[in-house]
Amino acid sequence: MNFFDESGRKPIVTVLVGDRPVIGLERVAALADIRETDAAGLPMALRGADVLYLWDFFSGAVEPAWKHADALTWLHVAAAGVDKLLFPGLIDSAVTVTNAHGVFDLPMAEYVLGAMLFSAKGFGQTRDLQHNRVWARRTTRNIAGARVLIVGTGSIGRCTARLLTAAGADVNGAGRVARTDDPDFGTVHSSSRLTAVVGAYDYLVLVAPLTAQTEGMVSAEVLAAMAPTAVLINVGRGKLVDEAALVRTLDDGGIAGAVLDTFAVEPLPPASPLWGMEQVLISPHMASDADSWLDDLALQFERNFLTWHAGKALPHQVDKVLGYVPTSGADR
């Protein structure tokens, strides 16, 4: 039995819009009353709403307006990370939370492969030499045979592992539970043992969600245990890394370099020493932003809405305590 037949009215879908106009609501609008609002209007727009769609996924407007969510049953955020969203009132509520699970897997995997190629082939140095009109041949490193440890074994980590394996890399994982028979990683180390295992890897790739357990997991001790030729790649969350310790490690030559897409404070403050480090590549939290992403996000919400409207269980629900979407134990 669908929503309209059961209740005798159309559901109300509140859409929090941001700088980008919301797209792809045509089929939803045929079945629901749509309220588009900015952050200032969210408290009023939440009253009586059944669904909240966070198209403006970085907004911090939900928690202040939460007391007005008197009828909400489902919240969908058009982003993979939910750490900025899961405040106590939402966690304790009966509201179902879904996110953009799966949409960003391949774009982020491709970004990680590109980051490895950037580091291994010295493309930054090559571009600098070009600008100075310097012809200087040099030896670079291979991706094939490189040892990679991916921290975070959910869908993004798994897609990344498969792509890097296809490129010839030797890939393992790190997650909550150690195991030796994983279909994508082979060996999965316990993330609590990073210090003991990172020294064996050429690349440390972070795709883990930010939770109470993962915050600061790449500590000064982990960085000190990495090989001096190793490269850190972070496309997860900035707070996974002790940034001050990373700066010290890079200054001391403790690791060869870093490719960083996320930071503890965003935008990265102009005073951060990371900006001026030649061995560091900085991108503005864009690893997931492929050319198709907005269309993919809109289509995902449409499909989820039709599922919800038909009275069926929503796929890929976020565990509000863990802070991510469990995938049948595969992301442990």
C-alpha positions as CSV (number, residue, x, y, z in Angstrom):
1,M,0.0,0.0,0.0
2,N,1.5,3.3,-1.0
3,F,1.6,6.5,1.0
4,F,-1.2,8.3,-0.8
5,D,-3.6,5.4,-0.5
6,E,-2.9,4.9,3.1
7,S,-3.1,8.5,4.3
8,G,-5.5,10.1,1.9
9,R,-3.1,13.0,1.3
10,K,0.1,13.6,-0.6
11,P,3.3,13.5,1.5
12,I,5.2,16.6,2.0
13,V,8.9,16.7,0.9
14,T,11.0,19.5,2.2
15,V,14.1,20.2,0.0
16,L,17.0,22.2,1.5
17,V,18.5,23.9,-1.5
18,G,21.9,25.6,-1.6
19,D,24.0,27.3,-4.3
20,R,23.1,24.7,-6.9
21,P,19.5,24.6,-8.2
22,V,17.9,21.3,-7.3
23,I,17.2,19.0,-10.2
24,G,15.3,15.8,-10.9
25,L,12.2,16.3,-8.9
26,E,9.6,15.9,-11.7
27,R,8.4,12.4,-10.7
28,V,8.5,13.2,-7.0
29,A,6.4,16.3,-7.5
30,A,3.7,14.3,-9.2
31,L,3.3,12.3,-6.0
32,A,4.2,14.8,-3.3
33,D,4.0,18.4,-2.3
34,I,7.4,19.9,-2.6
35,R,8.7,22.7,-0.3
36,E,12.0,24.1,-1.5
37,T,13.7,26.3,1.1
38,D,17.0,27.8,2.1
39,A,18.5,27.4,5.5
40,A,16.7,30.4,6.9
41,G,13.3,29.0,5.9
42,L,14.0,25.5,7.1
43,P,12.2,25.6,10.5
44,M,8.9,26.7,8.9
45,A,9.4,24.2,6.0
46,L,9.9,21.3,8.3
47,R,6.6,21.6,10.1
48,G,4.4,18.8,8.9
49,A,7.0,17.5,6.4
50,D,7.3,13.7,6.0
51,V,10.6,13.8,4.1
52,L,13.7,16.0,4.3
53,Y,15.9,16.0,1.3
54,L,19.3,17.7,1.9
55,W,20.4,18.8,-1.5
56,D,22.5,21.3,0.3
57,F,24.4,18.5,1.9
58,F,27.0,20.6,3.7
59,S,24.5,22.8,5.5
60,G,24.5,23.0,9.3
61,A,20.9,24.2,9.4
62,V,19.2,20.9,10.3
63,E,20.1,20.7,14.0
64,P,18.9,24.2,14.9
65,A,15.6,23.6,13.1
66,W,15.2,20.0,14.3
67,K,12.5,20.9,17.0
68,H,10.2,21.8,14.1
69,A,10.4,18.3,12.5
70,D,7.1,17.2,14.0
71,A,6.1,14.6,11.3
72,L,9.4,13.6,9.7
73,T,10.0,9.9,9.0
74,W,12.9,10.0,6.5
75,L,15.9,12.2,5.9
76,H,18.0,11.8,2.8
77,V,21.4,13.6,2.4
78,A,22.9,13.9,-1.0
79,A,26.4,13.1,0.3
80,A,28.3,10.0,1.4
81,G,29.6,11.3,4.7
82,V,27.1,12.0,7.5
83,D,29.4,12.9,10.4
84,K,28.3,16.6,10.3
85,L,24.7,15.6,10.3
86,L,24.3,13.0,13.1
87,F,23.5,15.2,16.1
88,P,22.0,13.6,19.2
89,G,18.4,14.6,18.4
90,L,18.5,12.9,15.1
91,I,20.3,9.8,16.4
92,D,17.8,9.3,19.2
93,S,14.8,9.8,16.8
94,A,12.9,7.2,14.8
95,V,13.7,9.1,11.6
96,T,15.3,6.9,8.9
97,V,18.5,8.3,7.4
98,T,19.8,7.5,3.9
99,N,22.8,8.9,2.1
100,A,24.4,8.9,-1.4
101,H,25.6,5.3,-0.9
102,G,27.3,4.1,-4.1
103,V,27.1,7.3,-6.1
104,F,30.7,8.4,-5.4
105,D,32.4,5.0,-5.4
106,L,34.0,5.0,-8.9
107,P,34.8,8.8,-9.0
108,M,36.7,8.5,-5.7
109,A,38.4,5.3,-6.7
110,E,39.6,7.1,-9.9
111,Y,40.8,10.0,-7.9
112,V,42.9,7.7,-5.7
113,L,44.4,6.0,-8.7
114,G,45.2,9.5,-10.1
115,A,46.8,10.5,-6.8
116,M,49.0,7.4,-6.9
117,L,50.0,8.2,-10.5
118,F,50.7,11.8,-9.6
119,S,53.0,10.7,-6.9
120,A,54.6,7.7,-8.6
121,K,55.2,9.5,-11.9
122,G,56.2,12.9,-10.5
123,F,53.6,14.8,-12.5
124,G,53.8,17.8,-10.2
125,Q,57.6,18.0,-10.7
126,T,57.2,17.5,-14.4
127,R,54.8,20.5,-14.6
128,D,57.1,22.7,-12.6
129,L,60.0,21.8,-14.9
130,Q,57.8,22.6,-17.9
131,H,57.0,26.0,-16.5
132,N,60.7,26.7,-16.1
133,R,61.5,25.3,-19.6
134,V,63.8,22.6,-18.1
135,W,64.3,19.3,-20.0
136,A,65.2,16.9,-17.2
137,R,64.6,13.2,-17.6
138,R,64.4,11.1,-14.4
139,T,63.3,7.7,-13.1
140,T,59.8,7.3,-11.8
141,R,58.0,4.6,-9.8
142,N,55.6,1.9,-10.9
143,I,52.1,1.4,-9.8
144,A,52.2,-2.2,-10.6
145,G,53.6,-4.1,-7.6
146,A,53.1,-1.2,-5.2
147,R,51.7,-2.1,-1.8
148,V,48.6,-0.2,-0.8
149,L,46.7,-0.2,2.5
150,I,43.1,1.2,2.2
151,V,41.6,2.2,5.5
152,G,37.9,1.9,5.2
153,T,36.4,-1.3,3.7
154,G,32.9,0.0,2.7
155,S,31.7,0.4,-0.8
156,I,34.1,3.2,-1.7
157,G,37.1,1.3,-0.3
158,R,36.1,-1.8,-2.2
159,C,35.7,0.0,-5.5
160,T,39.1,1.6,-5.0
161,A,40.6,-1.8,-4.2
162,R,39.3,-3.4,-7.3
163,L,40.5,-0.5,-9.5
164,L,44.0,-0.5,-8.0
165,T,44.2,-4.2,-8.2
166,A,43.3,-4.0,-11.9
167,A,46.2,-1.5,-12.3
168,G,48.6,-4.1,-10.8
169,A,48.8,-2.9,-7.2
170,D,48.9,-5.2,-4.2
171,V,46.0,-4.1,-2.1
172,N,45.0,-4.8,1.5
173,G,42.5,-3.2,3.8
174,A,42.1,-2.0,7.4
175,G,38.7,-2.1,9.1
176,R,37.1,-2.8,12.5
177,V,37.6,-6.5,12.3
178,A,40.8,-8.3,11.1
179,R,40.4,-11.2,8.6
180,T,42.3,-13.0,5.9
181,D,39.8,-14.1,3.3
182,D,38.2,-10.8,2.1
183,P,37.2,-11.0,-1.6
184,D,38.5,-7.5,-2.4
185,F,41.3,-7.0,0.1
186,G,42.6,-10.4,0.9
187,T,44.0,-9.5,4.2
188,V,42.1,-6.9,6.3
189,H,44.0,-5.6,9.3
190,S,42.4,-4.2,12.4
191,S,42.4,-0.4,12.1
192,S,43.5,-0.4,15.8
193,R,46.8,-1.9,14.7
194,L,47.8,0.7,12.0
195,T,51.1,1.5,13.8
196,A,52.1,-2.1,13.6
197,V,51.4,-2.6,9.9
198,V,51.7,0.6,7.9
199,G,55.5,0.3,7.5
200,A,55.0,-2.5,4.9
201,Y,53.0,-0.2,2.5
202,D,54.0,2.3,-0.2
203,Y,50.6,4.1,0.0
204,L,48.2,4.6,2.9
205,V,44.8,5.5,1.5
206,L,42.1,6.9,3.8
207,V,38.4,6.4,2.8
208,A,37.0,5.7,6.2
209,P,34.0,7.6,7.6
210,L,34.6,10.0,10.5
211,T,33.4,8.5,13.8
212,A,34.4,8.6,17.4
213,Q,36.6,5.5,16.7
214,T,38.3,6.9,13.5
215,E,38.9,10.5,14.5
216,G,42.7,11.0,14.7
217,M,43.4,7.4,13.7
218,V,46.4,8.5,11.6
219,S,48.3,9.8,14.6
220,A,51.9,10.9,15.1
221,E,52.8,7.3,16.0
222,V,51.2,5.9,12.8
223,L,53.0,8.5,10.7
224,A,56.3,7.7,12.3
225,A,55.8,4.1,11.5
226,M,55.3,4.7,7.8
227,A,58.1,4.1,5.4
228,P,60.1,7.2,4.4
229,T,59.2,6.5,0.7
230,A,55.4,6.1,1.5
231,V,52.7,8.5,0.4
232,L,49.5,9.4,2.4
233,I,46.3,9.8,0.3
234,N,43.2,11.2,2.2
235,V,39.9,11.3,0.5
236,G,37.9,10.4,3.7
237,R,37.7,13.1,6.3
238,G,40.3,15.6,7.4
239,K,40.0,14.7,11.0
240,L,41.1,11.2,10.4
241,V,44.6,12.6,10.4
242,D,46.5,14.5,13.1
243,E,47.3,17.4,10.8
244,A,50.0,19.0,13.0
245,A,51.8,15.7,13.2
246,L,51.5,15.3,9.4
247,V,53.1,18.7,8.9
248,R,56.0,17.7,11.2
249,T,56.4,14.4,9.5
250,L,56.6,16.0,6.1
251,D,59.0,18.6,7.3
252,D,61.3,16.0,8.7
253,G,61.1,13.8,5.6
254,G,59.4,11.0,7.5
255,I,57.2,10.2,4.5
256,A,57.7,11.1,0.8
257,G,54.5,13.1,0.4
258,A,50.7,13.4,0.7
259,V,47.7,13.9,-1.6
260,L,45.0,15.6,0.5
261,D,41.4,16.2,-0.5
262,T,39.9,16.8,2.9
263,F,41.1,18.8,6.0
264,A,40.2,19.3,9.6
265,V,39.1,22.9,8.7
266,E,37.6,23.6,5.3
267,P,38.4,25.6,3.3
268,L,42.0,25.0,4.3
269,P,43.2,28.2,6.1
270,P,45.7,30.2,4.1
271,A,48.2,30.0,7.0
272,S,48.4,26.2,6.9
273,P,51.9,25.1,6.2
274,L,50.5,22.4,3.9
275,W,50.0,25.0,1.1
276,G,53.7,25.6,0.7
277,M,54.9,22.0,0.7
278,E,56.2,20.8,-2.6
279,Q,55.6,17.2,-1.7
280,V,51.9,17.8,-1.0
281,L,49.0,18.0,-3.5
282,I,46.0,19.8,-2.2
283,S,42.5,19.6,-3.7
284,P,39.3,21.4,-2.4
285,H,37.2,18.4,-1.2
286,M,36.4,17.4,-4.8
287,A,37.5,13.7,-5.1
288,S,33.8,12.7,-5.6
289,D,32.8,15.5,-8.0
290,A,32.7,13.8,-11.4
291,D,30.8,15.3,-14.3
292,S,27.7,13.1,-13.7
293,W,27.4,13.4,-10.0
294,L,24.4,15.8,-9.8
295,D,22.4,13.7,-12.2
296,D,23.3,10.6,-10.3
297,L,22.3,12.1,-6.9
298,A,19.0,13.3,-8.3
299,L,18.2,9.9,-9.8
300,Q,19.1,8.1,-6.6
301,F,16.7,10.3,-4.6
302,E,13.9,9.7,-7.1
303,R,14.4,6.0,-6.9
304,N,14.5,6.1,-3.1
305,F,11.4,8.2,-3.0
306,L,9.4,5.9,-5.2
307,T,10.5,3.0,-3.0
308,W,9.4,4.9,0.2
309,H,6.1,6.0,-1.4
310,A,5.3,2.4,-2.3
311,G,5.7,1.4,1.4
312,K,8.9,-0.6,0.9
313,A,12.0,-0.6,3.0
314,L,14.6,2.0,1.9
315,P,17.9,0.6,0.7
316,H,21.3,1.4,2.3
317,Q,20.0,2.9,5.5
318,V,22.6,4.7,7.6
319,D,23.3,3.2,11.0
320,K,23.0,6.4,13.1
321,V,25.2,5.0,15.8
322,L,28.0,3.7,13.6
323,G,27.8,6.7,11.3
324,Y,27.7,4.9,8.0
325,V,25.8,2.3,5.9
326,P,26.7,-1.3,6.9
327,T,27.0,-3.6,3.9
328,S,26.2,-7.0,5.2
329,G,29.3,-7.0,7.5
330,A,31.6,-6.4,4.5
331,D,32.7,-3.0,5.8
332,R,33.7,-4.2,9.2
